[in-house]
């Protein structure tokens, strides 16, 4: 799954070359040319697929220089990340999606990345996701090793719990009602063949269409999900109701044939007895 994030990336470090007098105050550098002249750590998002820099209404970048040489570099980005999901328990699943920030060209001998000691990741207070609830945010340090050397990186992981309300209304309740409707045929007369066939076939096609609609919103995977098991059980119930009608109709026809044959034998026997009685009388 891909997800988009609109974030403010804040980086801070100390550059002794930019130390000023004690009487000075912090300066904000908004000129892009001045910003380019200052040394900045070369970092990138390792698991990002696309990235956009925000320019509306001005370039969203801020560089604040303190008198002691401390620099705050903040910019706003819009990124698209990929998240490897485990859908075995879908839609009652929990997922972990991460953001990885790493050094691009500087090895650990030149650049070490660290999270801020206070609130390294801040989320919008009223943040709401349509399908998930963010239950926890964790941060950690990591290192990546390439043939050139070892690079420092930071990782933030978001624990996501899927909200069940949508699937309860759109998947579970409709399929339960379809199964219950298919059971109405148990109370219909056995001789009502058109009504029972129409009800059974309609509910079977409806449950199949509902399952196809649910699968169309999911990525194709090679294993069975919890929703697949649910839809399979519902389909078995609906099909069993249709199969029950077929079996009962077959048994009723056999019973009717046996009763008809017994009546025929009885009539023949009566005629034969009457013939014998007439013969003895004469």
ChimeraX commands (.cxc) that place a marker at each C-alpha (Angstrom):
marker #1 position 0.00,0.00,0.00 radius 0.5
marker #1 position 1.11,3.54,-0.69 radius 0.5
marker #1 position 0.37,6.44,1.63 radius 0.5
marker #1 position 1.06,10.16,1.41 radius 0.5
marker #1 position 2.50,12.31,4.16 radius 0.5
marker #1 position 2.63,16.10,4.37 radius 0.5
marker #1 position 5.34,16.84,6.92 radius 0.5
marker #1 position 7.71,19.43,8.29 radius 0.5
marker #1 position 11.28,18.15,8.37 radius 0.5
marker #1 position 13.23,19.88,11.13 radius 0.5
marker #1 position 16.99,19.46,11.31 radius 0.5
marker #1 position 19.31,21.14,13.76 radius 0.5
marker #1 position 23.08,21.12,14.26 radius 0.5
marker #1 position 25.84,23.36,15.48 radius 0.5
marker #1 position 28.36,25.04,13.19 radius 0.5
marker #1 position 31.18,26.75,15.10 radius 0.5
marker #1 position 32.12,28.73,12.01 radius 0.5
marker #1 position 28.84,30.66,12.25 radius 0.5
marker #1 position 29.20,31.62,15.93 radius 0.5
marker #1 position 28.41,35.30,16.51 radius 0.5
marker #1 position 28.83,37.72,19.39 radius 0.5
marker #1 position 26.89,37.36,22.61 radius 0.5
marker #1 position 24.91,40.52,21.93 radius 0.5
marker #1 position 23.53,39.23,18.67 radius 0.5
marker #1 position 20.09,37.67,18.29 radius 0.5
marker #1 position 18.82,34.80,16.18 radius 0.5
marker #1 position 18.53,35.48,12.47 radius 0.5
marker #1 position 16.07,33.96,10.01 radius 0.5
marker #1 position 17.49,33.37,6.55 radius 0.5
marker #1 position 14.83,33.35,3.86 radius 0.5
marker #1 position 17.01,34.12,0.90 radius 0.5
marker #1 position 17.47,30.87,-1.10 radius 0.5
marker #1 position 20.99,31.94,-2.12 radius 0.5
marker #1 position 22.08,32.37,1.50 radius 0.5
marker #1 position 20.49,29.06,2.41 radius 0.5
marker #1 position 22.46,27.30,-0.30 radius 0.5
marker #1 position 25.73,28.74,1.01 radius 0.5
marker #1 position 25.29,27.15,4.45 radius 0.5
marker #1 position 26.44,23.56,4.99 radius 0.5
marker #1 position 23.49,21.23,5.43 radius 0.5
marker #1 position 23.35,17.47,6.04 radius 0.5
marker #1 position 22.63,15.50,2.87 radius 0.5
marker #1 position 19.72,13.28,3.86 radius 0.5
marker #1 position 17.03,11.48,1.91 radius 0.5
marker #1 position 13.98,9.33,2.61 radius 0.5
marker #1 position 15.07,5.77,1.87 radius 0.5
marker #1 position 11.58,4.27,1.46 radius 0.5
marker #1 position 9.96,7.20,-0.35 radius 0.5
marker #1 position 8.62,6.64,-3.85 radius 0.5
marker #1 position 7.93,10.27,-4.80 radius 0.5
marker #1 position 8.57,13.61,-3.11 radius 0.5
marker #1 position 7.47,17.18,-3.70 radius 0.5
marker #1 position 8.74,20.42,-2.21 radius 0.5
marker #1 position 6.06,22.92,-1.22 radius 0.5
marker #1 position 6.26,26.27,-3.04 radius 0.5
marker #1 position 2.82,27.75,-2.26 radius 0.5
marker #1 position 2.73,30.64,-1.71 radius 0.5
marker #1 position 6.48,30.93,-1.13 radius 0.5
marker #1 position 9.17,28.25,-0.85 radius 0.5
marker #1 position 8.41,26.55,2.46 radius 0.5
marker #1 position 11.92,26.64,3.93 radius 0.5
marker #1 position 13.29,28.27,7.06 radius 0.5
marker #1 position 16.85,28.58,8.33 radius 0.5
marker #1 position 17.33,30.10,11.78 radius 0.5
marker #1 position 20.85,30.93,12.96 radius 0.5
marker #1 position 21.44,31.38,16.70 radius 0.5
marker #1 position 24.37,33.42,18.08 radius 0.5
marker #1 position 26.06,30.27,19.45 radius 0.5
marker #1 position 26.19,28.71,15.97 radius 0.5
marker #1 position 23.11,26.50,16.42 radius 0.5
marker #1 position 21.18,26.16,13.15 radius 0.5
marker #1 position 17.57,25.16,12.67 radius 0.5
marker #1 position 16.72,24.04,9.14 radius 0.5
marker #1 position 13.04,23.37,8.48 radius 0.5
marker #1 position 11.22,22.61,5.24 radius 0.5
marker #1 position 7.83,21.28,4.23 radius 0.5
marker #1 position 7.58,18.21,2.02 radius 0.5
marker #1 position 4.88,16.06,0.51 radius 0.5
marker #1 position 6.01,12.44,0.18 radius 0.5
marker #1 position 4.56,9.13,-0.92 radius 0.5
marker #1 position 5.79,6.06,0.97 radius 0.5
marker #1 position 5.27,2.36,0.42 radius 0.5
marker #1 position 4.11,0.13,3.27 radius 0.5
marker #1 position 4.40,-3.66,3.16 radius 0.5
marker #1 position 1.17,-4.98,4.64 radius 0.5
marker #1 position 0.25,-8.36,6.07 radius 0.5
marker #1 position -3.41,-8.97,5.17 radius 0.5
marker #1 position -3.94,-12.37,6.79 radius 0.5
marker #1 position -6.41,-10.92,9.31 radius 0.5
marker #1 position -7.97,-8.28,7.05 radius 0.5
marker #1 position -10.15,-6.36,7.93 radius 0.5
marker #1 position -9.30,-7.00,11.62 radius 0.5
marker #1 position -5.60,-6.44,11.07 radius 0.5
marker #1 position -2.90,-4.21,12.56 radius 0.5
marker #1 position -0.19,-2.76,10.38 radius 0.5
marker #1 position 3.17,-1.10,10.94 radius 0.5
marker #1 position 4.25,1.53,8.42 radius 0.5
marker #1 position 7.54,3.36,8.67 radius 0.5
marker #1 position 9.49,6.37,7.46 radius 0.5
marker #1 position 13.24,6.04,7.08 radius 0.5
marker #1 position 15.56,9.03,6.87 radius 0.5
marker #1 position 19.18,8.28,5.99 radius 0.5
marker #1 position 22.42,9.99,5.10 radius 0.5
marker #1 position 22.98,10.04,1.36 radius 0.5
marker #1 position 26.72,10.57,0.90 radius 0.5
marker #1 position 28.28,10.95,4.35 radius 0.5
marker #1 position 29.30,7.83,6.25 radius 0.5
marker #1 position 29.10,7.46,10.02 radius 0.5
marker #1 position 32.64,8.81,10.34 radius 0.5
marker #1 position 31.37,12.15,9.00 radius 0.5
marker #1 position 27.67,12.34,9.90 radius 0.5
marker #1 position 25.57,10.73,12.62 radius 0.5
marker #1 position 21.83,11.27,12.71 radius 0.5
marker #1 position 19.94,11.37,16.02 radius 0.5
marker #1 position 16.34,11.95,16.97 radius 0.5
marker #1 position 15.41,14.98,19.04 radius 0.5
marker #1 position 15.28,14.19,22.75 radius 0.5
marker #1 position 11.87,15.90,23.11 radius 0.5
marker #1 position 8.94,14.84,20.91 radius 0.5
marker #1 position 10.88,13.59,17.88 radius 0.5
marker #1 position 7.64,12.98,15.95 radius 0.5
marker #1 position 4.66,15.27,16.43 radius 0.5
marker #1 position 1.29,14.49,14.88 radius 0.5
marker #1 position -1.50,16.89,14.18 radius 0.5
marker #1 position -3.83,16.92,17.20 radius 0.5
marker #1 position -6.99,16.37,15.13 radius 0.5
marker #1 position -5.44,13.91,12.70 radius 0.5
marker #1 position -7.93,11.27,11.53 radius 0.5
marker #1 position -7.42,8.56,8.96 radius 0.5
marker #1 position -10.38,7.13,7.02 radius 0.5
marker #1 position -9.40,3.47,7.53 radius 0.5
marker #1 position -6.90,3.35,10.40 radius 0.5
marker #1 position -6.33,4.49,13.95 radius 0.5
marker #1 position -2.78,5.45,14.94 radius 0.5
marker #1 position -2.20,3.60,18.20 radius 0.5
marker #1 position 1.52,4.26,18.70 radius 0.5
marker #1 position 4.51,6.03,17.18 radius 0.5
marker #1 position 8.01,4.71,17.88 radius 0.5
marker #1 position 11.42,5.98,16.83 radius 0.5
marker #1 position 14.74,4.17,16.54 radius 0.5
marker #1 position 18.25,4.50,15.17 radius 0.5
marker #1 position 19.50,2.32,12.35 radius 0.5
marker #1 position 22.51,1.87,10.11 radius 0.5
marker #1 position 22.79,0.86,6.49 radius 0.5
marker #1 position 25.89,-0.78,5.12 radius 0.5
marker #1 position 27.02,-0.45,1.51 radius 0.5
marker #1 position 30.27,-1.26,-0.22 radius 0.5
marker #1 position 31.43,2.33,0.34 radius 0.5
marker #1 position 30.83,2.31,4.08 radius 0.5
marker #1 position 28.27,2.49,6.82 radius 0.5
marker #1 position 25.57,5.17,6.81 radius 0.5
marker #1 position 23.51,6.52,9.67 radius 0.5
marker #1 position 19.71,6.51,9.44 radius 0.5
marker #1 position 16.60,7.23,11.48 radius 0.5
marker #1 position 13.40,5.20,11.49 radius 0.5
marker #1 position 9.91,6.17,12.65 radius 0.5
marker #1 position 7.23,3.46,12.80 radius 0.5
marker #1 position 3.48,4.02,13.03 radius 0.5
marker #1 position 1.32,1.30,14.56 radius 0.5
marker #1 position -2.01,1.32,12.70 radius 0.5
marker #1 position -5.21,-0.43,13.72 radius 0.5
marker #1 position -7.83,-0.80,11.02 radius 0.5
marker #1 position -11.21,0.73,11.85 radius 0.5
marker #1 position -13.89,-1.96,11.64 radius 0.5
marker #1 position -16.93,0.30,11.32 radius 0.5
marker #1 position -16.81,0.61,7.53 radius 0.5
marker #1 position -16.44,-3.12,6.97 radius 0.5
marker #1 position -19.13,-3.88,9.55 radius 0.5
marker #1 position -21.65,-1.79,7.60 radius 0.5
marker #1 position -20.47,-2.54,4.07 radius 0.5
marker #1 position -19.39,-6.19,4.32 radius 0.5
marker #1 position -20.51,-8.10,7.41 radius 0.5
marker #1 position -24.09,-6.89,7.91 radius 0.5
marker #1 position -25.10,-7.20,4.20 radius 0.5
marker #1 position -23.71,-10.73,3.92 radius 0.5
marker #1 position -25.45,-11.78,7.15 radius 0.5
marker #1 position -28.76,-10.47,5.79 radius 0.5
marker #1 position -28.23,-12.27,2.47 radius 0.5
marker #1 position -27.64,-15.57,4.30 radius 0.5
marker #1 position -30.74,-15.04,6.48 radius 0.5
marker #1 position -32.82,-14.25,3.38 radius 0.5
marker #1 position -31.63,-17.48,1.75 radius 0.5
marker #1 position -33.00,-19.37,4.78 radius 0.5
marker #1 position -36.50,-18.03,4.09 radius 0.5
marker #1 position -36.85,-20.82,1.52 radius 0.5
marker #1 position -37.06,-23.31,4.41 radius 0.5
marker #1 position -40.52,-21.95,5.25 radius 0.5
marker #1 position -41.82,-22.05,1.67 radius 0.5
marker #1 position -43.91,-24.94,0.44 radius 0.5
marker #1 position -42.00,-27.70,-1.31 radius 0.5
marker #1 position -44.31,-27.36,-4.29 radius 0.5
marker #1 position -43.39,-23.65,-4.70 radius 0.5
marker #1 position -40.53,-24.54,-7.03 radius 0.5
marker #1 position -40.25,-21.21,-8.96 radius 0.5
marker #1 position -40.20,-19.14,-5.76 radius 0.5
marker #1 position -37.58,-21.29,-4.03 radius 0.5
marker #1 position -35.32,-21.49,-7.10 radius 0.5
marker #1 position -35.55,-17.73,-7.67 radius 0.5
marker #1 position -34.73,-16.99,-4.03 radius 0.5
marker #1 position -31.81,-19.40,-3.91 radius 0.5
marker #1 position -30.20,-18.35,-7.19 radius 0.5
marker #1 position -30.68,-14.63,-6.47 radius 0.5
marker #1 position -29.03,-14.82,-3.05 radius 0.5
marker #1 position -26.18,-16.93,-4.44 radius 0.5
marker #1 position -25.49,-14.41,-7.22 radius 0.5
marker #1 position -25.76,-11.52,-4.76 radius 0.5
marker #1 position -23.24,-13.00,-2.34 radius 0.5
marker #1 position -20.88,-13.75,-5.23 radius 0.5
marker #1 position -21.18,-10.18,-6.52 radius 0.5
marker #1 position -20.56,-8.81,-3.02 radius 0.5
marker #1 position -17.42,-10.92,-2.67 radius 0.5
marker #1 position -16.11,-9.72,-6.03 radius 0.5
marker #1 position -16.72,-6.12,-5.01 radius 0.5
marker #1 position -14.75,-6.58,-1.80 radius 0.5
marker #1 position -11.85,-8.22,-3.64 radius 0.5
marker #1 position -11.69,-5.40,-6.20 radius 0.5
marker #1 position -10.58,-2.98,-3.46 radius 0.5
marker #1 position -7.73,-5.23,-2.27 radius 0.5
marker #1 position -4.32,-5.99,-3.77 radius 0.5
marker #1 position -4.00,-9.49,-5.22 radius 0.5
marker #1 position -2.21,-11.73,-2.73 radius 0.5
marker #1 position -1.40,-15.44,-2.80 radius 0.5
marker #1 position -2.90,-16.29,0.60 radius 0.5
marker #1 position -6.39,-16.39,2.04 radius 0.5
marker #1 position -7.52,-13.43,4.14 radius 0.5
marker #1 position -10.00,-13.39,7.00 radius 0.5
marker #1 position -12.59,-11.73,4.77 radius 0.5
marker #1 position -12.11,-14.53,2.22 radius 0.5
marker #1 position -12.93,-17.11,4.89 radius 0.5
marker #1 position -16.01,-15.12,5.91 radius 0.5
marker #1 position -17.26,-14.79,2.33 radius 0.5
marker #1 position -16.54,-18.47,1.69 radius 0.5
marker #1 position -18.60,-19.55,4.71 radius 0.5
marker #1 position -21.47,-17.25,3.69 radius 0.5
marker #1 position -21.39,-18.66,0.16 radius 0.5
marker #1 position -21.47,-22.22,1.55 radius 0.5
marker #1 position -24.54,-21.36,3.66 radius 0.5
marker #1 position -26.38,-19.86,0.68 radius 0.5
marker #1 position -25.41,-22.73,-1.59 radius 0.5
marker #1 position -26.43,-25.25,1.08 radius 0.5
marker #1 position -29.89,-23.68,1.23 radius 0.5
marker #1 position -30.24,-24.11,-2.53 radius 0.5
marker #1 position -28.89,-27.65,-2.30 radius 0.5
marker #1 position -31.34,-28.45,0.50 radius 0.5
marker #1 position -34.25,-27.47,-1.73 radius 0.5
marker #1 position -32.94,-29.70,-4.52 radius 0.5
marker #1 position -32.60,-32.65,-2.15 radius 0.5
marker #1 position -36.00,-32.13,-0.52 radius 0.5
marker #1 position -37.70,-31.75,-3.90 radius 0.5
marker #1 position -36.06,-34.95,-5.10 radius 0.5
marker #1 position -37.14,-36.88,-1.99 radius 0.5
marker #1 position -40.67,-35.49,-2.25 radius 0.5
marker #1 position -40.92,-36.60,-5.88 radius 0.5
marker #1 position -39.71,-40.10,-4.93 radius 0.5
marker #1 position -42.26,-40.22,-2.10 radius 0.5
marker #1 position -45.02,-39.02,-4.45 radius 0.5
marker #1 position -44.11,-41.72,-6.96 radius 0.5
marker #1 position -44.17,-44.36,-4.23 radius 0.5
marker #1 position -47.54,-43.13,-2.97 radius 0.5
marker #1 position -48.91,-43.08,-6.53 radius 0.5
marker #1 position -47.61,-46.59,-7.09 radius 0.5
marker #1 position -49.15,-47.78,-3.81 radius 0.5
marker #1 position -52.51,-46.24,-4.77 radius 0.5
marker #1 position -52.31,-47.90,-8.18 radius 0.5
marker #1 position -51.52,-51.27,-6.56 radius 0.5
marker #1 position -54.44,-50.75,-4.18 radius 0.5
marker #1 position -56.82,-49.97,-7.04 radius 0.5
marker #1 position -55.64,-52.98,-9.02 radius 0.5
marker #1 position -56.04,-55.20,-5.97 radius 0.5
marker #1 position -59.56,-53.92,-5.37 radius 0.5
marker #1 position -60.52,-54.55,-8.98 radius 0.5
marker #1 position -59.03,-58.04,-8.80 radius 0.5
marker #1 position -60.96,-58.84,-5.58 radius 0.5
marker #1 position -64.18,-57.54,-7.07 radius 0.5
marker #1 position -63.62,-59.74,-10.13 radius 0.5
marker #1 position -63.07,-62.79,-7.93 radius 0.5
marker #1 position -66.22,-62.04,-5.94 radius 0.5
marker #1 position -68.26,-61.74,-9.12 radius 0.5
marker #1 position -66.82,-65.01,-10.43 radius 0.5
marker #1 position -67.74,-66.93,-7.27 radius 0.5
marker #1 position -71.27,-65.48,-7.27 radius 0.5
marker #1 position -71.94,-66.64,-10.77 radius 0.5
marker link #1:1,2 radius 0.2
marker link #1:2,3 radius 0.2
marker link #1:3,4 radius 0.2
marker link #1:4,5 radius 0.2
marker link #1:5,6 radius 0.2
marker link #1:6,7 radius 0.2
marker link #1:7,8 radius 0.2
marker link #1:8,9 radius 0.2
marker link #1:9,10 radius 0.2
marker link #1:10,11 radius 0.2
marker link #1:11,12 radius 0.2
marker link #1:12,13 radius 0.2
marker link #1:13,14 radius 0.2
marker link #1:14,15 radius 0.2
marker link #1:15,16 radius 0.2
marker link #1:16,17 radius 0.2
marker link #1:17,18 radius 0.2
marker link #1:18,19 radius 0.2
marker link #1:19,20 radius 0.2
marker link #1:20,21 radius 0.2
marker link #1:21,22 radius 0.2
marker link #1:22,23 radius 0.2
marker link #1:23,24 radius 0.2
marker link #1:24,25 radius 0.2
marker link #1:25,26 radius 0.2
marker link #1:26,27 radius 0.2
marker link #1:27,28 radius 0.2
marker link #1:28,29 radius 0.2
marker link #1:29,30 radius 0.2
marker link #1:30,31 radius 0.2
marker link #1:31,32 radius 0.2
marker link #1:32,33 radius 0.2
marker link #1:33,34 radius 0.2
marker link #1:34,35 radius 0.2
marker link #1:35,36 radius 0.2
marker link #1:36,37 radius 0.2
marker link #1:37,38 radius 0.2
marker link #1:38,39 radius 0.2
marker link #1:39,40 radius 0.2
marker link #1:40,41 radius 0.2
marker link #1:41,42 radius 0.2
marker link #1:42,43 radius 0.2
marker link #1:43,44 radius 0.2
marker link #1:44,45 radius 0.2
marker link #1:45,46 radius 0.2
marker link #1:46,47 radius 0.2
marker link #1:47,48 radius 0.2
marker link #1:48,49 radius 0.2
marker link #1:49,50 radius 0.2
marker link #1:50,51 radius 0.2
marker link #1:51,52 radius 0.2
marker link #1:52,53 radius 0.2
marker link #1:53,54 radius 0.2
marker link #1:54,55 radius 0.2
marker link #1:55,56 radius 0.2
marker link #1:56,57 radius 0.2
marker link #1:57,58 radius 0.2
marker link #1:58,59 radius 0.2
marker link #1:59,60 radius 0.2
marker link #1:60,61 radius 0.2
marker link #1:61,62 radius 0.2
marker link #1:62,63 radius 0.2
marker link #1:63,64 radius 0.2
marker link #1:64,65 radius 0.2
marker link #1:65,66 radius 0.2
marker link #1:66,67 radius 0.2
marker link #1:67,68 radius 0.2
marker link #1:68,69 radius 0.2
marker link #1:69,70 radius 0.2
marker link #1:70,71 radius 0.2
marker link #1:71,72 radius 0.2
marker link #1:72,73 radius 0.2
marker link #1:73,74 radius 0.2
marker link #1:74,75 radius 0.2
marker link #1:75,76 radius 0.2
marker link #1:76,77 radius 0.2
marker link #1:77,78 radius 0.2
marker link #1:78,79 radius 0.2
marker link #1:79,80 radius 0.2
marker link #1:80,81 radius 0.2
marker link #1:81,82 radius 0.2
marker link #1:82,83 radius 0.2
marker link #1:83,84 radius 0.2
marker link #1:84,85 radius 0.2
marker link #1:85,86 radius 0.2
marker link #1:86,87 radius 0.2
marker link #1:87,88 radius 0.2
marker link #1:88,89 radius 0.2
marker link #1:89,90 radius 0.2
marker link #1:90,91 radius 0.2
marker link #1:91,92 radius 0.2
marker link #1:92,93 radius 0.2
marker link #1:93,94 radius 0.2
marker link #1:94,95 radius 0.2
marker link #1:95,96 radius 0.2
marker link #1:96,97 radius 0.2
marker link #1:97,98 radius 0.2
marker link #1:98,99 radius 0.2
marker link #1:99,100 radius 0.2
marker link #1:100,101 radius 0.2
marker link #1:101,102 radius 0.2
marker link #1:102,103 radius 0.2
marker link #1:103,104 radius 0.2
marker link #1:104,105 radius 0.2
marker link #1:105,106 radius 0.2
marker link #1:106,107 radius 0.2
marker link #1:107,108 radius 0.2
marker link #1:108,109 radius 0.2
marker link #1:109,110 radius 0.2
marker link #1:110,111 radius 0.2
marker link #1:111,112 radius 0.2
marker link #1:112,113 radius 0.2
marker link #1:113,114 radius 0.2
marker link #1:114,115 radius 0.2
marker link #1:115,116 radius 0.2
marker link #1:116,117 radius 0.2
marker link #1:117,118 radius 0.2
marker link #1:118,119 radius 0.2
marker link #1:119,120 radius 0.2
marker link #1:120,121 radius 0.2
marker link #1:121,122 radius 0.2
marker link #1:122,123 radius 0.2
marker link #1:123,124 radius 0.2
marker link #1:124,125 radius 0.2
marker link #1:125,126 radius 0.2
marker link #1:126,127 radius 0.2
marker link #1:127,128 radius 0.2
marker link #1:128,129 radius 0.2
marker link #1:129,130 radius 0.2
marker link #1:130,131 radius 0.2
marker link #1:131,132 radius 0.2
marker link #1:132,133 radius 0.2
marker link #1:133,134 radius 0.2
marker link #1:134,135 radius 0.2
marker link #1:135,136 radius 0.2
marker link #1:136,137 radius 0.2
marker link #1:137,138 radius 0.2
marker link #1:138,139 radius 0.2
marker link #1:139,140 radius 0.2
marker link #1:140,141 radius 0.2
marker link #1:141,142 radius 0.2
marker link #1:142,143 radius 0.2
marker link #1:143,144 radius 0.2
marker link #1:144,145 radius 0.2
marker link #1:145,146 radius 0.2
marker link #1:146,147 radius 0.2
marker link #1:147,148 radius 0.2
marker link #1:148,149 radius 0.2
marker link #1:149,150 radius 0.2
marker link #1:150,151 radius 0.2
marker link #1:151,152 radius 0.2
marker link #1:152,153 radius 0.2
marker link #1:153,154 radius 0.2
marker link #1:154,155 radius 0.2
marker link #1:155,156 radius 0.2
marker link #1:156,157 radius 0.2
marker link #1:157,158 radius 0.2
marker link #1:158,159 radius 0.2
marker link #1:159,160 radius 0.2
marker link #1:160,161 radius 0.2
marker link #1:161,162 radius 0.2
marker link #1:162,163 radius 0.2
marker link #1:163,164 radius 0.2
marker link #1:164,165 radius 0.2
marker link #1:165,166 radius 0.2
marker link #1:166,167 radius 0.2
marker link #1:167,168 radius 0.2
marker link #1:168,169 radius 0.2
marker link #1:169,170 radius 0.2
marker link #1:170,171 radius 0.2
marker link #1:171,172 radius 0.2
marker link #1:172,173 radius 0.2
marker link #1:173,174 radius 0.2
marker link #1:174,175 radius 0.2
marker link #1:175,176 radius 0.2
marker link #1:176,177 radius 0.2
marker link #1:177,178 radius 0.2
marker link #1:178,179 radius 0.2
marker link #1:179,180 radius 0.2
marker link #1:180,181 radius 0.2
marker link #1:181,182 radius 0.2
marker link #1:182,183 radius 0.2
marker link #1:183,184 radius 0.2
marker link #1:184,185 radius 0.2
marker link #1:185,186 radius 0.2
marker link #1:186,187 radius 0.2
marker link #1:187,188 radius 0.2
marker link #1:188,189 radius 0.2
marker link #1:189,190 radius 0.2
marker link #1:190,191 radius 0.2
marker link #1:191,192 radius 0.2
marker link #1:192,193 radius 0.2
marker link #1:193,194 radius 0.2
marker link #1:194,195 radius 0.2
marker link #1:195,196 radius 0.2
marker link #1:196,197 radius 0.2
marker link #1:197,198 radius 0.2
marker link #1:198,199 radius 0.2
marker link #1:199,200 radius 0.2
marker link #1:200,201 radius 0.2
marker link #1:201,202 radius 0.2
marker link #1:202,203 radius 0.2
marker link #1:203,204 radius 0.2
marker link #1:204,205 radius 0.2
marker link #1:205,206 radius 0.2
marker link #1:206,207 radius 0.2
marker link #1:207,208 radius 0.2
marker link #1:208,209 radius 0.2
marker link #1:209,210 radius 0.2
marker link #1:210,211 radius 0.2
marker link #1:211,212 radius 0.2
marker link #1:212,213 radius 0.2
marker link #1:213,214 radius 0.2
marker link #1:214,215 radius 0.2
marker link #1:215,216 radius 0.2
marker link #1:216,217 radius 0.2
marker link #1:217,218 radius 0.2
marker link #1:218,219 radius 0.2
marker link #1:219,220 radius 0.2
marker link #1:220,221 radius 0.2
marker link #1:221,222 radius 0.2
marker link #1:222,223 radius 0.2
marker link #1:223,224 radius 0.2
marker link #1:224,225 radius 0.2
marker link #1:225,226 radius 0.2
marker link #1:226,227 radius 0.2
marker link #1:227,228 radius 0.2
marker link #1:228,229 radius 0.2
marker link #1:229,230 radius 0.2
marker link #1:230,231 radius 0.2
marker link #1:231,232 radius 0.2
marker link #1:232,233 radius 0.2
marker link #1:233,234 radius 0.2
marker link #1:234,235 radius 0.2
marker link #1:235,236 radius 0.2
marker link #1:236,237 radius 0.2
marker link #1:237,238 radius 0.2
marker link #1:238,239 radius 0.2
marker link #1:239,240 radius 0.2
marker link #1:240,241 radius 0.2
marker link #1:241,242 radius 0.2
marker link #1:242,243 radius 0.2
marker link #1:243,244 radius 0.2
marker link #1:244,245 radius 0.2
marker link #1:245,246 radius 0.2
marker link #1:246,247 radius 0.2
marker link #1:247,248 radius 0.2
marker link #1:248,249 radius 0.2
marker link #1:249,250 radius 0.2
marker link #1:250,251 radius 0.2
marker link #1:251,252 radius 0.2
marker link #1:252,253 radius 0.2
marker link #1:253,254 radius 0.2
marker link #1:254,255 radius 0.2
marker link #1:255,256 radius 0.2
marker link #1:256,257 radius 0.2
marker link #1:257,258 radius 0.2
marker link #1:258,259 radius 0.2
marker link #1:259,260 radius 0.2
marker link #1:260,261 radius 0.2
marker link #1:261,262 radius 0.2
marker link #1:262,263 radius 0.2
marker link #1:263,264 radius 0.2
marker link #1:264,265 radius 0.2
marker link #1:265,266 radius 0.2
marker link #1:266,267 radius 0.2
marker link #1:267,268 radius 0.2
marker link #1:268,269 radius 0.2
marker link #1:269,270 radius 0.2
marker link #1:270,271 radius 0.2
marker link #1:271,272 radius 0.2
marker link #1:272,273 radius 0.2
marker link #1:273,274 radius 0.2
marker link #1:274,275 radius 0.2
marker link #1:275,276 radius 0.2
marker link #1:276,277 radius 0.2
marker link #1:277,278 radius 0.2
marker link #1:278,279 radius 0.2
marker link #1:279,280 radius 0.2
marker link #1:280,281 radius 0.2
marker link #1:281,282 radius 0.2
view
